[in-house]
């Protein structure tokens, strides 16, 4: 009966990914080209036996939507960030970056991202009060009862969408480029905002790939940890690089319940192939017309304020560089992850040069 357990685990992660895929559409990303990201990653995982799948990730979507104003700026940020991550993955420097900066600074950056997500959730609720506030209310209650992110996102998205559809007769008219089942080349634009956004996204992915990737590996119960972080980084980078040029949505590292399945590699591949079929057949845009963008607000608030922030903030405050980590946290939350990480690096290596310690 292993196959049934693998299948159910894959379905659970697909249910978790669908609302975030809808979020990607509301930000102007085309979902049809993203089919190839899932197909590519499933092939890589099959060849190399990787247990860590990739999917839509709320953190990267929220950050990209916050840093870019137009779909073209956002896809350019994704493309630039994927170039940076490709270099990191191919050269195997991911773990070296963390070793140089230290866990405290990296955790401070991730904790700052948690605050950013919570703020984005509140802003969503302010713009669309009925669906946004109902999403937050349902998400808080769901998480208090279940302590499960999958149930939290499913119940809050479905519940707030039903309230919007039946309460306010909500129905979105998604842009043509989002729903069409064809490929369009989208030339990247270059600007200071795009460069900053790409570097910020890369900083977020450095932290997420290490933390989420290792957590997924731990869930398998296999020792030593079976996740190859460099392979995971390269897979995610090349998947994003190709689809971003076609206006597609980014797919990133996630904490995946498929890792706890009897056959974690097979379960992860099944999940990604299911997502590929959903996107290929155009089912996601049909669902997305009835799901407001703010329906994800509750999940973002719980993810940022309850899941990401406390654990990473605690880690950041434990080390010798706790003051620098705290400043990294604050700068990340106020500006962006790149500014936060650069602040931490400058303080850590710059202060000793002038005879100061923190």
ABEGO torsion letter per residue (X at the ends): XAAAAAAAAAAAAAAAAAAAAAAAAAAGBBAAAAAAAAAAAAAAAAAAGBABBBBBBAAAAAAAAAABABAAAAAAAAAAAAAAAAAAAAAGAAAAAAAAAEAAAAAAAAAAAAAAAAAAAAAAAAABAAAAAAAAAAAAAAAAAAGBAAAAAAAAAAAAAAAAAAAAGBBBBBBAAAABBBBBBBBBBBBAAAAAAAAAAAAAAAAAAAAAAAAAAAAAGBOBBABBAAAAAAAAAAAAAAAAAAGBBBBBBBBBAAAABABAAAAAAAAAAAAAAAAAAGAAAAAAAABBAAAAAAAAAAAAAAAAAAAAAAAAAABAAAAAAAAAAAAAAABBAAAAAAAAAAAAAAAAAAGBBX
